[in-house]
Each structure stands twice: as C-alpha cells, then as structure tokens.
Amino acid sequence: MDKSWLPQPAPVLVPFWLNAAAHGAGVDTPEPDESGVSRGQRQAQVLLVEDNHINQVVALEFLALMGVQARLARNGIEALAACAETAPDLVLMDIQMPGMDGLECARRIRLQQREGRLPPFPILALTAHALDADVAASLEAGMDEHLTKPLDFVALRTRLQRWLKLPEH
C-alpha cells in the first residue's frame, strides 16, 4: 500500500524535564541513553498504560500528533515490565485495570525508583474519576498529576508540556 500521502514523522525532539531544568541538572550536557543517543537527540518516550481499546486508540493518536513516541501497556503488570525494559520519559497511567491497577503500579514504580532500579520520571494518572478523593489517591500513590477522561487534545498537550519539551506545530 502506498503510504506516501501520510504526513511525515515529527522531527527529533529534545525531551526536557521541567524539574531538572529548575535545578540545572542535565541541561547543558545531556546524558546518553542505552542506545548511545543523548536525550537531547531523540523523541520523548511516553508509556501509555490503558486497558480500554478505544482509549488506547485515542491516546496513541494524540501522542503521535504531538510528536512523541508511545508504547502501550494494557495493565500494571505490563507497565512494570515495559519500564524495566526501557524507562520512559513519562507514564500516562489509567487507574482501573485488570491484573494490577494504576495506583499499585505507581507505588511499585516509585519504590523501584527509590531503590535505584529505575530512573526518575513523571507518572500522570489518566482516569474518568475526578473526585477530590480520586485525585488524592493518585497523588498518594506517587503520581505527579491527575488527568481526567475523556481525553482532550489541548488539555493533554498542556499537561505534557509541563514535563516534556514537545515540538512546535
């Protein structure tokens, strides 16, 4: 099938952690990752942890339009394995999933980060639950922010820009 009519991939991005910039860490001399490419020479890597197919399609399309590379995990167990394989720059974590929910997964990721088995990266809750108690539970589990579904492209982009440098379109 001829795919020449499809838009070309976004240019290489400079992932940028706002908290690192605030402390001056790694801004001038990006560290190479396991492939030998510095973080300043590659696209941002986002791990989407979501069990609902429709939400997967929407979120993955939004992330592609934003110019970030995305990987998919369908539950917390898959997310832990994906993080162990290659640590992402950011995780978008659904809360209610079979096997292991997002709250438990976030707790385990944060434990591995405290133990030095994973590098630090932000985790953003992604859920339909928007009550104050839901937000508090996400933050208590170690998530950095709480986004609500259904996903809105502009709201998601605004939130991701707090944590990653996204390309200008």
DSSP file with accessible surface (Angstrom, degrees, kcal/mol):
  #  RESIDUE AA STRUCTURE BP1 BP2  ACC     N-H-->O    O-->H-N    N-H-->O    O-->H-N    TCO  KAPPA ALPHA  PHI   PSI    X-CA   Y-CA   Z-CA
    1    1 A M              0   0  198      0, 0.0     2,-0.5     0, 0.0     0, 0.0   0.000 360.0 360.0 360.0 134.9    0.0    0.0    0.0
    2    2 A D        +     0   0  109      1,-0.1     3,-0.2     2,-0.0     0, 0.0  -0.613 360.0 172.9 -76.5 117.7    1.3    3.4   -0.9
    3    3 A K    >   +     0   0  124     -2,-0.5     3,-1.6     1,-0.1    -1,-0.1   0.169  45.1 110.6-109.7  15.8    1.8    5.5    2.2
    4    4 A S  T 3  S+     0   0   85      1,-0.3    -1,-0.1     4,-0.0     4,-0.1   0.748  72.5  61.0 -66.0 -20.6    3.5    8.5    0.6
    5    5 A W  T 3  S+     0   0  190     -3,-0.2    -1,-0.3     2,-0.1    -2,-0.1   0.652  83.6  99.9 -80.2 -13.3    0.4   10.7    1.2
    6    6 A L  S <  S-     0   0   68     -3,-1.6    -3,-0.0     1,-0.1     0, 0.0  -0.388  87.3 -96.9 -71.8 149.4    0.7   10.2    5.0
    7    7 A P        -     0   0  118      0, 0.0    -1,-0.1     0, 0.0     3,-0.1  -0.327  42.8-108.5 -64.0 148.2    2.3   13.0    7.0
    8    8 A Q        -     0   0  152      1,-0.1    -4,-0.0    -3,-0.1    -3,-0.0  -0.438  42.4 -89.1 -73.9 153.0    6.0   12.6    7.7
    9    9 A P        -     0   0  107      0, 0.0    -1,-0.1     0, 0.0     3,-0.1  -0.199  51.2 -94.2 -60.4 154.2    7.1   11.8   11.3
   10   10 A A        -     0   0   26     54,-0.2     3,-0.1     1,-0.1    33,-0.1  -0.275  49.6 -93.7 -64.4 153.8    7.8   14.8   13.6
   11   11 A P        -     0   0   93      0, 0.0    -1,-0.1     0, 0.0    31,-0.0  -0.217  57.5 -72.8 -65.2 163.2   11.4   16.0   13.8
   12   12 A V        -     0   0   97     -3,-0.1     2,-0.2    31,-0.1    30,-0.1  -0.301  58.2-143.7 -58.4 136.6   13.6   14.6   16.6
   13   13 A L        -     0   0    8     54,-0.1    29,-0.5    -3,-0.1   153,-0.1  -0.602  12.1-130.7-103.7 164.3   12.7   16.2   19.9
   14   14 A V        -     0   0   64     -2,-0.2   151,-0.3   151,-0.2    26,-0.2  -0.895  26.1-145.5-112.0  95.3   14.6   17.3   23.0
   15   15 A P        -     0   0   12      0, 0.0     2,-0.4     0, 0.0   149,-0.1  -0.428  22.6-172.6 -60.3 139.7   12.8   15.7   26.0
   16   16 A F        -     0   0   69     -2,-0.1     2,-0.6   147,-0.1     3,-0.1  -0.955  19.5-148.7-145.3 116.3   13.1   18.1   28.8
   17   17 A W     >  -     0   0   29     -2,-0.4     4,-2.1     1,-0.2     5,-0.2  -0.754   8.6-151.3 -86.2 123.8   12.1   17.6   32.4
   18   18 A L  H  > S+     0   0   79     -2,-0.6     4,-2.1   144,-0.4     5,-0.2   0.905  96.9  52.8 -62.5 -38.6   10.9   20.9   34.0
   19   19 A N  H  > S+     0   0   73      1,-0.2     4,-1.0     2,-0.2    -1,-0.2   0.866 108.4  50.9 -68.4 -31.0   12.1   19.8   37.4
   20   20 A A  H  4>S+     0   0   29      1,-0.2     5,-2.1     2,-0.2     4,-0.5   0.914 109.8  50.1 -69.2 -39.7   15.6   19.0   36.1
   21   21 A A  H ><5S+     0   0   34     -4,-2.1     3,-0.9     1,-0.2    -2,-0.2   0.887 104.8  57.7 -65.6 -36.7   15.7   22.5   34.5
   22   22 A A  H 3<5S+     0   0   82     -4,-2.1    -1,-0.2     1,-0.3    -2,-0.2   0.835 115.1  37.0 -63.3 -28.9   14.7   24.1   37.7
   23   23 A H  T 3<5S-     0   0  158     -4,-1.0    -1,-0.3    -3,-0.4    -2,-0.2   0.361 111.6-118.6-103.4   1.8   17.7   22.6   39.4
   24   24 A G  T X 5 +     0   0   53     -3,-0.9     3,-0.6    -4,-0.5     2,-0.4   0.627  59.2 155.0  73.8  14.1   20.0   22.9   36.4
   25   25 A A  T 3 < -     0   0   57     -5,-2.1    -1,-0.2     1,-0.2    -2,-0.1  -0.614  68.4 -15.9 -82.9 124.9   20.5   19.1   36.2
   26   26 A G  T 3  S+     0   0   49     -2,-0.4    -1,-0.2    -3,-0.1     5,-0.1   0.590  95.6 121.1  69.5  11.3   21.5   17.8   32.8
   27   27 A V  S <  S+     0   0   65     -3,-0.6    -2,-0.1    -7,-0.2    -1,-0.1   0.928  78.8  34.1 -76.7 -42.2   20.6   20.9   30.9
   28   28 A D  S    S+     0   0  150     -4,-0.3    -1,-0.1     1,-0.2    -3,-0.1   0.853 128.5  30.8 -83.2 -34.7   24.0   21.6   29.3
   29   29 A T  S    S-     0   0  102      2,-0.0    -1,-0.2     9,-0.0    -2,-0.1  -0.785  78.0-152.8-130.2  88.8   25.3   18.1   28.8
   30   30 A P        -     0   0   57      0, 0.0    -3,-0.1     0, 0.0     8,-0.1  -0.324  19.9-122.4 -61.8 140.9   22.6   15.5   28.1
   31   31 A E        -     0   0  142     -5,-0.1     8,-1.3     7,-0.1     9,-0.1  -0.630  25.3-115.0 -81.7 140.0   23.5   12.0   29.2
   32   32 A P  B     -A   38   0A  81      0, 0.0     6,-0.3     0, 0.0     2,-0.1  -0.455  28.1-136.3 -70.5 147.9   23.4    9.3   26.5
   33   33 A D    >   -     0   0   33      4,-2.2     3,-2.2    -2,-0.1     5,-0.0  -0.207  43.5 -73.9 -89.1-168.3   20.8    6.6   27.0
   34   34 A E  T 3  S+     0   0  144      1,-0.3    -1,-0.0     2,-0.1    52,-0.0   0.750 133.3  55.8 -64.4 -20.1   21.4    2.9   26.5
   35   35 A S  T 3  S-     0   0   81      2,-0.2    -1,-0.3     1,-0.0     3,-0.1   0.518 116.8-112.4 -88.0  -4.1   21.5    3.3   22.7
   36   36 A G  S <  S+     0   0   55     -3,-2.2     2,-0.5     1,-0.3    -2,-0.1   0.449  80.0 123.9  88.2  -0.3   24.3    5.9   23.0
   37   37 A V        -     0   0   50     -6,-0.0    -4,-2.2     2,-0.0    -1,-0.3  -0.818  63.3-122.7 -95.3 131.1   21.9    8.7   21.8
   38   38 A S  B >   -A   32   0A  19     -2,-0.5     3,-2.4    -6,-0.3     4,-0.1  -0.355  20.7-115.5 -70.8 154.1   21.7   11.7   24.1
   39   39 A R  G >  S+     0   0   67     -8,-1.3     3,-0.9     1,-0.3    -1,-0.1   0.761 115.9  64.3 -59.8 -23.5   18.2   12.6   25.4
   40   40 A G  G 3  S+     0   0   23      1,-0.2    -1,-0.3   -26,-0.2    -2,-0.1   0.522 101.4  50.5 -77.1  -4.0   18.7   15.9   23.5
   41   41 A Q  G <  S+     0   0  122     -3,-2.4     2,-0.3     2,-0.1    -1,-0.2   0.211 103.1  61.5-118.9  14.4   18.7   14.0   20.2
   42   42 A R  S <  S-     0   0   30     -3,-0.9     2,-0.1   -29,-0.5     3,-0.1  -0.916  83.4 -92.0-138.6 166.3   15.6   11.8   20.4
   43   43 A Q        -     0   0   34     -2,-0.3    25,-0.1     1,-0.1   -31,-0.1  -0.394  51.9 -93.0 -73.6 153.6   11.9   12.0   20.7
   44   44 A A        -     0   0    0     23,-0.3    25,-2.6   121,-0.2     2,-0.6  -0.384  37.5-138.1 -63.2 143.0   10.2   11.9   24.0
   45   45 A Q  E     -b   69   0B  31     23,-0.2    44,-2.8    -3,-0.1    45,-1.2  -0.938  21.9-175.3-110.2 116.9    9.2    8.3   25.1
   46   46 A V  E     -bc  70  90B   1     23,-3.0    25,-2.2    -2,-0.6     2,-0.6  -0.937  15.2-150.1-115.1 132.1    5.8    8.0   26.7
   47   47 A L  E     -bc  71  91B   0     43,-2.5    45,-2.8    -2,-0.4     2,-0.6  -0.910  11.2-157.8 -99.7 117.9    4.4    4.8   28.1
   48   48 A L  E     -bc  72  92B   0     23,-3.1    25,-2.7    -2,-0.6     2,-0.7  -0.873   4.3-166.6 -95.1 122.2    0.6    4.7   27.9
   49   49 A V  E     +bc  73  93B   0     43,-3.2    45,-2.5    -2,-0.6     2,-0.3  -0.924  32.5 136.1-112.1 104.6   -0.9    2.2   30.4
   50   50 A E        -     0   0    2     23,-2.3    25,-0.1    -2,-0.7    47,-0.1  -0.978  39.8-165.9-155.2 132.9   -4.5    1.7   29.4
   51   51 A D        +     0   0   66     -2,-0.3     2,-0.5    45,-0.3    -1,-0.1   0.668  67.0  90.2 -97.2 -16.8   -6.8   -1.4   29.1
   52   52 A N     >  -     0   0   70      1,-0.2     4,-2.4     2,-0.0     5,-0.2  -0.685  66.3-148.3 -88.4 124.9   -9.6    0.1   27.1
   53   53 A H  H  > S+     0   0  125     -2,-0.5     4,-2.5     1,-0.2     5,-0.2   0.887  96.5  49.4 -60.0 -45.2   -9.1   -0.2   23.3
   54   54 A I  H  > S+     0   0  112      1,-0.2     4,-2.4     2,-0.2    -1,-0.2   0.937 112.8  47.5 -61.4 -45.4  -11.0    3.0   22.4
   55   55 A N  H  > S+     0   0   47      1,-0.2     4,-2.6     2,-0.2     5,-0.3   0.870 110.4  54.0 -63.9 -35.0   -9.0    5.0   24.9
   56   56 A Q  H  X S+     0   0   14     -4,-2.4     4,-2.9     2,-0.2     5,-0.3   0.949 109.7  46.7 -61.2 -49.3   -5.8    3.4   23.6
   57   57 A V  H  X S+     0   0   77     -4,-2.5     4,-2.2     2,-0.2     5,-0.2   0.934 115.4  45.2 -60.5 -48.1   -6.5    4.4   20.1
   58   58 A V  H  X S+     0   0   54     -4,-2.4     4,-2.6     2,-0.2    -2,-0.2   0.955 116.5  44.4 -62.5 -49.8   -7.4    8.0   21.0
   59   59 A A  H  X S+     0   0    1     -4,-2.6     4,-2.7     1,-0.2     5,-0.2   0.922 113.6  49.7 -64.4 -43.2   -4.4    8.5   23.4
   60   60 A L  H  X S+     0   0   55     -4,-2.9     4,-2.3    -5,-0.3    -1,-0.2   0.897 112.0  48.8 -64.4 -37.8   -1.9    6.9   21.0
   61   61 A E  H  X S+     0   0  107     -4,-2.2     4,-2.5    -5,-0.3    -1,-0.2   0.930 111.3  49.6 -66.5 -44.5   -3.2    9.1   18.1
   62   62 A F  H  X S+     0   0   41     -4,-2.6     4,-1.5     1,-0.2    -2,-0.2   0.928 111.8  48.8 -58.2 -45.7   -3.0   12.2   20.3
   63   63 A L  H  <>S+     0   0    0     -4,-2.7     5,-2.1     1,-0.2     4,-0.5   0.906 110.6  50.6 -63.7 -40.6    0.6   11.3   21.3
   64   64 A A  H ><5S+     0   0   61     -4,-2.3     3,-1.4     1,-0.2   -54,-0.2   0.920 108.6  51.9 -62.8 -42.2    1.6   10.7   17.7
   65   65 A L  H 3<5S+     0   0   87     -4,-2.5    -1,-0.2     1,-0.3    -2,-0.2   0.803 106.6  54.9 -64.4 -27.2    0.1   14.1   16.7
   66   66 A M  T 3<5S-     0   0    0     -4,-1.5    -1,-0.3    -5,-0.2    -2,-0.2   0.536 118.2-113.5 -82.3  -8.0    2.2   15.7   19.5
   67   67 A G  T < 5S+     0   0    2     -3,-1.4     2,-0.3    -4,-0.5   -23,-0.3   0.746  72.4 128.1  84.2  24.2    5.4   14.2   18.0
   68   68 A V      < -     0   0    8     -5,-2.1     2,-0.4   -25,-0.1    -1,-0.3  -0.829  59.7-119.5-110.3 152.5    6.2   11.8   20.9
   69   69 A Q  E     -b   45   0B  89    -25,-2.6   -23,-3.0    -2,-0.3     2,-0.4  -0.746  34.3-163.1 -86.0 137.0    6.9    8.1   20.6
   70   70 A A  E     -b   46   0B  39     -2,-0.4     2,-0.3   -25,-0.2   -23,-0.2  -0.947  14.2-166.9-126.2 143.2    4.5    6.0   22.6
   71   71 A R  E     -b   47   0B  58    -25,-2.2   -23,-3.1    -2,-0.4     2,-0.4  -0.902  20.1-133.7-117.9 156.9    4.5    2.4   23.8
   72   72 A L  E     +b   48   0B  47     -2,-0.3     2,-0.4   -25,-0.2   -23,-0.2  -0.913  20.4 179.1-118.4 134.5    1.4    0.6   25.2
   73   73 A A  E     -b   49   0B   1    -25,-2.7   -23,-2.3    -2,-0.4     3,-0.1  -0.993  17.8-153.0-125.8 138.1    0.9   -1.5   28.3
   74   74 A R  S    S-     0   0  127     -2,-0.4     2,-0.3   -25,-0.2   -25,-0.1   0.518  73.5  -0.3 -91.8  -6.9   -2.5   -2.9   28.9
   75   75 A N  S  > S-     0   0   29     22,-0.1     4,-2.1   -25,-0.1    26,-0.1  -0.961  86.1 -82.9-164.6 178.9   -2.2   -3.2   32.7
   76   76 A G  H  > S+     0   0    0     24,-2.1     4,-2.4    22,-0.4     5,-0.2   0.839 122.2  56.1 -64.3 -33.7    0.1   -2.5   35.6
   77   77 A I  H  > S+     0   0   95      1,-0.2     4,-1.8     2,-0.2    -1,-0.2   0.946 110.5  44.2 -64.5 -46.6    2.0   -5.8   35.2
   78   78 A E  H  > S+     0   0   74      1,-0.2     4,-2.6     2,-0.2    -1,-0.2   0.869 111.2  56.1 -64.5 -35.2    2.8   -5.0   31.6
   79   79 A A  H  X S+     0   0    0     -4,-2.1     4,-2.6     2,-0.2    -2,-0.2   0.915 105.5  49.9 -64.5 -44.0    3.8   -1.4   32.6
   80   80 A L  H  X S+     0   0   25     -4,-2.4     4,-2.1     1,-0.2    -1,-0.2   0.919 112.6  47.7 -60.5 -42.7    6.3   -2.7   35.2
   81   81 A A  H  X S+     0   0   62     -4,-1.8     4,-2.1     2,-0.2    -2,-0.2   0.917 111.7  50.0 -64.9 -41.0    7.9   -4.9   32.6
   82   82 A A  H  X S+     0   0   14     -4,-2.6     4,-2.6     1,-0.2    -2,-0.2   0.906 111.1  48.8 -65.3 -40.3    8.0   -2.1   30.0
   83   83 A C  H  < S+     0   0    1     -4,-2.6    -1,-0.2     1,-0.2    -2,-0.2   0.890 111.0  50.3 -66.2 -38.9    9.6    0.3   32.5
   84   84 A A  H  < S+     0   0   72     -4,-2.1     3,-0.2    -5,-0.2    -1,-0.2   0.874 112.2  48.2 -66.7 -35.8   12.2   -2.4   33.4
   85   85 A E  H  < S-     0   0  154     -4,-2.1     2,-0.3     1,-0.3    -2,-0.2   0.959 137.7  -7.8 -69.1 -52.1   13.0   -3.0   29.7
   86   86 A T  S  < S-     0   0   40     -4,-2.6    -1,-0.3    -5,-0.2    -2,-0.1  -0.887  75.1-128.8-149.3 114.0   13.3    0.7   28.8
   87   87 A A        -     0   0   23     -2,-0.3    -4,-0.1    -3,-0.2   -42,-0.1  -0.425  28.2-137.4 -64.9 130.9   12.5    3.5   31.2
   88   88 A P        -     0   0    0      0, 0.0   -42,-0.2     0, 0.0     3,-0.1  -0.314  13.7-125.2 -80.5 171.2   10.1    6.1   29.6
   89   89 A D  S    S+     0   0    0    -44,-2.8     2,-0.3     1,-0.3   -43,-0.2   0.702  94.9   1.7 -83.2 -23.0   10.4    9.8   29.9
   90   90 A L  E     -c   46   0B   0    -45,-1.2   -43,-2.5    31,-0.2     2,-0.4  -0.970  65.2-143.4-162.1 147.3    6.8    9.9   31.2
   91   91 A V  E     -cd  47 123B   0     31,-2.1    33,-3.3    -2,-0.3     2,-0.6  -0.973   1.6-158.4-119.1 131.3    4.0    7.5   32.0
   92   92 A L  E     -cd  48 124B   0    -45,-2.8   -43,-3.2    -2,-0.4     2,-0.6  -0.958  26.3-164.9-102.2 113.6    0.3    8.1   31.4
   93   93 A M  E     -cd  49 125B   0     31,-3.2    33,-3.1    -2,-0.6   -43,-0.1  -0.902  16.1-148.3-116.0 115.8   -1.4    5.6   33.8
   94   94 A D  E     - d   0 126B   7    -45,-2.5    33,-0.2    -2,-0.6     3,-0.1  -0.383  13.1-146.7 -66.0 155.5   -5.0    4.5   33.9
   95   95 A I  S    S+     0   0   18     31,-0.6     7,-2.5     1,-0.2     2,-0.8   0.906  78.9  53.0 -94.1 -51.9   -6.3    3.8   37.4
   96   96 A Q  S    S+     0   0  128      5,-0.2   -45,-0.3     6,-0.1    -1,-0.2  -0.776  70.6 138.0 -95.4 110.7   -8.7    0.9   37.0
   97   97 A M        -     0   0   19     -2,-0.8   -22,-0.1    -3,-0.1     2,-0.1  -0.982  52.2-101.7-145.0 154.8   -7.3   -2.0   35.1
   98   98 A P  S    S+     0   0   79      0, 0.0     2,-1.9     0, 0.0   -22,-0.4  -0.346  98.6  17.9 -73.6 158.8   -7.3   -5.8   35.4
   99   99 A G  S    S+     0   0   74    -24,-0.1     2,-0.3   -23,-0.1   -24,-0.1  -0.476 137.5   8.0  84.6 -72.6   -4.4   -7.7   37.0
  100  100 A M  S    S-     0   0   19     -2,-1.9   -24,-2.1     4,-0.0   -23,-0.2  -0.958  80.0-136.2-143.4 123.5   -2.7   -4.7   38.7
  101  101 A D     >  -     0   0   65     -2,-0.3     4,-2.1   -26,-0.1    -5,-0.2  -0.195  28.0-103.6 -76.6 171.5   -4.4   -1.3   38.8
  102  102 A G  H  > S+     0   0    0     -7,-2.5     4,-2.5     1,-0.2     5,-0.2   0.820 116.2  56.6 -66.7 -32.4   -2.6    2.0   38.2
  103  103 A L  H  > S+     0   0   27     -8,-0.5     4,-2.2     2,-0.2    -1,-0.2   0.949 111.0  42.7 -66.0 -46.7   -2.3    3.0   41.9
  104  104 A E  H  > S+     0   0   63      1,-0.2     4,-2.3     2,-0.2    -2,-0.2   0.906 113.9  52.5 -65.4 -40.5   -0.5   -0.2   42.8
  105  105 A C  H  X S+     0   0    0     -4,-2.1     4,-2.6     1,-0.2    -2,-0.2   0.930 108.7  49.9 -61.5 -44.1    1.7    0.1   39.7
  106  106 A A  H  X S+     0   0    0     -4,-2.5     4,-2.7     1,-0.2    -1,-0.2   0.913 109.5  52.0 -61.2 -42.2    2.6    3.7   40.5
  107  107 A R  H  X S+     0   0  101     -4,-2.2     4,-2.1     1,-0.2    -1,-0.2   0.920 111.6  46.6 -59.4 -43.0    3.6    2.6   44.1
  108  108 A R  H  X S+     0   0  111     -4,-2.3     4,-2.3     2,-0.2    -2,-0.2   0.884 111.7  50.5 -69.2 -38.6    5.8   -0.2   42.7
  109  109 A I  H  X S+     0   0    0     -4,-2.6     4,-2.3     2,-0.2    -2,-0.2   0.943 111.1  48.8 -62.6 -46.4    7.5    2.1   40.1
  110  110 A R  H  X S+     0   0   33     -4,-2.7     4,-2.6    31,-0.2    -2,-0.2   0.895 110.0  52.1 -62.8 -37.3    8.2    4.7   42.8
  111  111 A L  H  X S+     0   0   72     -4,-2.1     4,-2.1     2,-0.2    -1,-0.2   0.941 109.6  48.8 -62.3 -46.1    9.7    2.0   45.1
  112  112 A Q  H  <>S+     0   0   33     -4,-2.3     5,-2.5     1,-0.2     6,-1.1   0.871 111.0  51.2 -62.8 -34.2   11.9    0.8   42.3
  113  113 A Q  H ><5S+     0   0   29     -4,-2.3     3,-1.2     4,-0.2    -2,-0.2   0.928 109.1  49.6 -69.0 -41.8   13.0    4.5   41.7
  114  114 A R  H 3<5S+     0   0  179     -4,-2.6    -2,-0.2     1,-0.3    -1,-0.2   0.858 110.7  51.1 -63.2 -34.5   13.8    4.9   45.4
  115  115 A E  T 3<5S-     0   0  104     -4,-2.1    -1,-0.3    -5,-0.2    -2,-0.2   0.498 117.5-115.3 -80.6  -4.6   15.8    1.7   45.3
  116  116 A G  T < 5S+     0   0   61     -3,-1.2    -3,-0.2    -4,-0.3    -2,-0.1   0.584  85.9 116.0  82.4  11.1   17.7    3.0   42.2
  117  117 A R  S   <S+     0   0  151     -5,-2.5    -4,-0.2    -6,-0.2    -5,-0.1   0.665  79.9  31.7 -86.0 -16.7   16.4    0.3   39.9
  118  118 A L  S    S-     0   0   11     -6,-1.1    -2,-0.3    -9,-0.1    -1,-0.1  -0.992  85.1-118.6-134.9 146.1   14.6    2.8   37.7
  119  119 A P        -     0   0   57      0, 0.0     2,-0.1     0, 0.0    -5,-0.1  -0.384  45.9 -88.2 -74.6 162.2   15.5    6.5   36.9
  120  120 A P        +     0   0   95      0, 0.0   -10,-0.0     0, 0.0   -33,-0.0  -0.455  56.9 155.8 -71.2 141.7   13.0    9.2   37.9
  121  121 A F        -     0   0    3     -2,-0.1   -31,-0.2    -3,-0.1     2,-0.1  -0.948  43.2 -96.6-158.0 152.0   10.2   10.1   35.5
  122  122 A P        -     0   0    2      0, 0.0   -31,-2.1     0, 0.0     2,-0.4  -0.436  27.0-156.2 -73.5 148.9    6.8   11.6   35.9
  123  123 A I  E     -d   91   0B   0     19,-0.2    21,-3.4   -33,-0.2    22,-1.0  -0.996   7.1-164.2-123.8 123.6    3.6    9.5   36.2
  124  124 A L  E     -de  92 145B   0    -33,-3.3   -31,-3.2    -2,-0.4    22,-0.2  -0.941  18.4-129.7-111.9 122.8    0.3   11.1   35.3
  125  125 A A  E     -de  93 146B   0     20,-3.0    22,-3.0    -2,-0.5     2,-0.4  -0.454  19.7-166.0 -67.0 143.2   -2.9    9.5   36.3
  126  126 A L  E     +de  94 147B   1    -33,-3.1   -31,-0.6    20,-0.2     2,-0.3  -0.919  30.7 132.4-135.4 102.1   -5.4    9.1   33.5
  127  127 A T  E     - e   0 148B   3     20,-2.3    22,-1.7    -2,-0.4   -33,-0.0  -0.979  63.0-126.1-152.3 159.2   -8.9    8.3   34.7
  128  128 A A  S    S+     0   0   69     -2,-0.3     2,-0.6    20,-0.3    20,-0.1   0.611  86.1  97.9 -81.0 -12.7  -12.6    9.0   34.4
  129  129 A H        +     0   0   68      1,-0.1    -2,-0.1     5,-0.1   -34,-0.0  -0.671  41.9 164.5 -83.7 118.3  -12.7    9.5   38.2
  130  130 A A        +     0   0   60     -2,-0.6    -1,-0.1     4,-0.1    18,-0.1   0.272  26.5 124.0-121.6  11.1  -12.4   13.2   39.0
  131  131 A L  S  > S-     0   0  125      1,-0.1     4,-2.2     4,-0.0     3,-0.5  -0.318  73.7-111.8 -69.8 157.2  -13.5   13.5   42.7
  132  132 A D  H  > S+     0   0  145      1,-0.2     4,-2.6     2,-0.2     5,-0.2   0.878 120.4  55.3 -55.9 -37.4  -11.1   15.1   45.2
  133  133 A A  H  > S+     0   0   71      1,-0.2     4,-2.2     2,-0.2    -1,-0.2   0.865 106.7  50.7 -65.5 -34.4  -10.7   11.7   46.8
  134  134 A D  H  > S+     0   0   44     -3,-0.5     4,-2.1     2,-0.2    -2,-0.2   0.919 111.0  47.6 -68.4 -43.1   -9.6   10.2   43.4
  135  135 A V  H  X S+     0   0   46     -4,-2.2     4,-2.5     1,-0.2     5,-0.2   0.938 112.4  50.1 -62.1 -44.9   -7.1   13.0   42.9
  136  136 A A  H  X S+     0   0   52     -4,-2.6     4,-2.8     1,-0.2    -2,-0.2   0.902 108.9  51.8 -61.3 -41.6   -5.8   12.5   46.4
  137  137 A A  H  X S+     0   0   36     -4,-2.2     4,-1.8     2,-0.2    -1,-0.2   0.905 110.0  49.4 -63.8 -39.8   -5.5    8.7   45.9
  138  138 A S  H  <>S+     0   0    2     -4,-2.1     5,-2.3     2,-0.2     4,-0.4   0.939 114.0  44.6 -63.2 -47.4   -3.4    9.3   42.7
  139  139 A L  H ><5S+     0   0   88     -4,-2.5     3,-1.3     1,-0.2    -2,-0.2   0.900 111.4  53.4 -66.0 -39.4   -1.1   11.7   44.4
  140  140 A E  H 3<5S+     0   0  163     -4,-2.8    -1,-0.2     1,-0.3    -2,-0.2   0.850 104.1  56.7 -63.8 -32.7   -0.7    9.5   47.5
  141  141 A A  T 3<5S-     0   0    4     -4,-1.8    -1,-0.3    -5,-0.2   -31,-0.2   0.590 129.4 -96.1 -75.6  -9.6    0.3    6.6   45.2
  142  142 A G  T < 5S+     0   0   22     -3,-1.3   -19,-0.2    -4,-0.4    -3,-0.2   0.516  74.6 144.6 109.2   8.1    3.1    8.7   43.8
  143  143 A M      < -     0   0    7     -5,-2.3    -1,-0.3    -6,-0.2   -19,-0.2  -0.485  43.4-145.4 -79.5 152.6    1.6   10.1   40.7
  144  144 A D  S    S+     0   0   63    -21,-3.4     2,-0.3     1,-0.2   -20,-0.2   0.764  75.7   5.6 -88.9 -29.6    2.6   13.7   39.7
  145  145 A E  E     -e  124   0B  19    -22,-1.0   -20,-3.0    -7,-0.1     2,-0.5  -0.952  62.3-132.2-149.2 168.5   -0.7   14.8   38.2
  146  146 A H  E     -e  125   0B  20     -2,-0.3     2,-0.3   -22,-0.2   -20,-0.2  -0.962  22.3-175.5-131.9 108.7   -4.3   13.6   37.7
  147  147 A L  E     -e  126   0B  10    -22,-3.0   -20,-2.3    -2,-0.5     2,-0.3  -0.838  15.8-138.5-103.9 146.6   -5.9   13.9   34.2
  148  148 A T  E     -e  127   0B  68     -2,-0.3   -20,-0.3   -22,-0.2     4,-0.2  -0.758  24.2 -95.3-107.9 151.0   -9.5   13.0   33.5
  149  149 A K  S    S+     0   0   31    -22,-1.7     2,-0.2    -2,-0.3   -19,-0.0  -0.750  92.0  67.3 -98.6 155.3  -11.1   11.2   30.6
  150  150 A P  S    S-     0   0  119      0, 0.0    -2,-0.1     0, 0.0     2,-0.1   0.422  93.1-122.5 -70.1 148.8  -12.4   11.6   28.1
  151  151 A L        -     0   0   32     -2,-0.2     2,-0.5    -4,-0.1    -2,-0.1  -0.362  20.8-157.0 -67.3 140.2   -9.1   12.9   26.8
  152  152 A D     >  -     0   0   93     -4,-0.2     4,-2.8     1,-0.1     5,-0.2  -0.985  13.2-141.3-116.7 126.9   -9.0   16.4   25.4
  153  153 A F  H  > S+     0   0   64     -2,-0.5     4,-2.8     1,-0.2     5,-0.2   0.918 100.0  45.0 -56.4 -49.5   -6.1   17.0   23.0
  154  154 A V  H  > S+     0   0   96      1,-0.2     4,-2.6     2,-0.2    -1,-0.2   0.925 114.7  48.2 -64.9 -42.8   -5.3   20.6   24.1
  155  155 A A  H  > S+     0   0   49      2,-0.2     4,-2.3     1,-0.2    -1,-0.2   0.923 113.3  47.9 -64.5 -41.7   -5.5   19.7   27.8
  156  156 A L  H  X S+     0   0    1     -4,-2.8     4,-2.8     2,-0.2     5,-0.2   0.938 112.3  49.0 -64.8 -44.4   -3.3   16.6   27.4
  157  157 A R  H  X S+     0   0   35     -4,-2.8     4,-2.3    -5,-0.2    -2,-0.2   0.923 110.3  51.5 -61.6 -43.0   -0.7   18.6   25.4
  158  158 A T  H  X S+     0   0   66     -4,-2.6     4,-0.6    -5,-0.2    -1,-0.2   0.927 112.5  45.9 -60.2 -44.2   -0.7   21.4   28.0
  159  159 A R  H >< S+     0   0   69     -4,-2.3     3,-1.0     1,-0.2     4,-0.5   0.919 112.2  49.9 -66.0 -43.5   -0.1   18.8   30.8
  160  160 A L  H >X S+     0   0    0     -4,-2.8     4,-2.8     1,-0.3     3,-1.6   0.866 102.0  62.7 -65.3 -33.3    2.6   17.0   28.9
  161  161 A Q  H 3< S+     0   0   75     -4,-2.3    -1,-0.3     1,-0.3    -2,-0.2   0.728  93.3  64.3 -65.6 -19.2    4.4   20.3   28.1
  162  162 A R  T << S+     0   0  113     -3,-1.0  -144,-0.4    -4,-0.6    -1,-0.3   0.765 119.0  23.3 -68.2 -26.1    4.9   20.7   31.9
  163  163 A W  T <4 S+     0   0   36     -3,-1.6     2,-0.3    -4,-0.5    -2,-0.2   0.666 125.3  36.9-114.5 -26.6    7.1   17.6   31.8
  164  164 A L  S  < S-     0   0    3     -4,-2.8     2,-0.7  -147,-0.1    -1,-0.2  -0.943  75.1-116.2-130.4 153.0    8.4   17.2   28.3
  165  165 A K        -     0   0  108   -151,-0.3  -121,-0.2    -2,-0.3  -151,-0.2  -0.801  39.2-166.3 -87.8 116.6    9.6   19.5   25.5
  166  166 A L        -     0   0    6     -2,-0.7   -99,-0.1  -153,-0.1   -98,-0.0  -0.752  24.9 -99.3-101.7 153.1    7.2   19.0   22.7
  167  167 A P        -     0   0   15      0, 0.0     2,-0.4     0, 0.0    -1,-0.1  -0.326  34.8-114.2 -69.8 151.6    7.7   20.1   19.1
  168  168 A E              0   0  158     -2,-0.0  -102,-0.0     1,-0.0     0, 0.0  -0.713 360.0 360.0 -82.0 133.4    6.0   23.3   17.9
  169  169 A H              0   0  158     -2,-0.4  -103,-0.0     0, 0.0    -1,-0.0  -0.894 360.0 360.0-112.4 360.0    3.5   22.6   15.2
